[in-house]
Amino acid sequence: MIRYVIFSVVVLAVFMTAVVFASINTDMITLNLAFTSMEIKQSLAMVAFLTVGWIFGVICAGFLLLKLLFDRRQLRKSLRLAEAEVKSLRSMPMQDAN
């Protein structure tokens, strides 16, 4: 129950911050892209760029996570092989040092 209340408060705070941000930045700006030019509100442009940056960050973190999972799989395989080798060496009879 407390998680729901905290989550609701955070979502409400983010929404109110976005509303205040949008009301402060009402100017129109011109975005000149390589293939087109458009006029857009400053607040909308900033939110769009923040969203694109967030998505890029999530994608980069996903690739890092995949790399870590692959490395973990290889390490587990190496550990299994090493444990099997140790087990086979322990089961071998000891030879005299004479």
N, C-alpha and C positions, 0 to 999 in steps of 0.2 A: 504494500500500500504506500509506504514511504517513497519507494522508487517511482511510483506513478506520479506522486505529488511533485517530487524533485524534477522529474522529466517534464511535467507540465509547466512548471515554473521556468525552466530553462528554455523550452520552446516559446513560451510567451515572451520572455525577455529578448530572445533572438528576433522574434516577429516585431516587437515594439522598436527594437534598435533598427531594423530594416525600414520600418515606416518613418522613423525620424530621419534616417539617412536619406531616404527618397524625397522627403519633404524639403530637406536642406539643399539637395543637389538637383534642382529642377532645370538647370541650363541645358540647352541643346548643344551638342558638339558634333563635328563632322569627322567621321571615320573614313580615311582615305586608304582603302585596301588596294592591292595591286590590280585587281580586275574591276573594282567598282568603288563608288563613294556613297556614303549614306549619312543622314543626320539621325542622331539618336540621343535620348536623354542621358546625361552624364551618370546618373545613378544606375540606370539600366546597363550601361556599358561597363561600369565597374563591377556590378554584380555578375554580369556575363563573364568577364575576365576572371573574377575570383572563382566562379564555378568551373571554368575551363582549367584553371590552375589546380583546383582541388581534384578534378577528374584525372588530370595528368599525374598528380601525386599518388592517387590511389592505384593507377596503372603501374607506376614505377615500384610502389610497395608490393604490388602483386607479383611482379617479376622477381623481386628480391625474395619474396616468400617461396616462390616456385624453385628458385636456386637453392635456398636453404633446405627445402624438402628433398630435392635431388641429392644434395650433399649428405643429408641425414640417412637417406636410403643407402647410399654407398658406404657410409660409416657402419651402419648396422650389418651390411653384408660382410664387410671386412672383420667386424667383431665376431660374427658367427664363424667365419673361416678360422680366425685365430683361436676361438674357444674350441673348435673341433680339433685343431692341431694340438692344443694343450691337452685335451682329453686323450687323444691317441698317444701322445708322448708319456702321459701318466700311466697308461695301461701297459706300456712296454715293460718287459722285465729289466731289472737293473743288471748291468754287466759288472763283473769283478774288475777292480782297478789293478790287478796283479800284472 
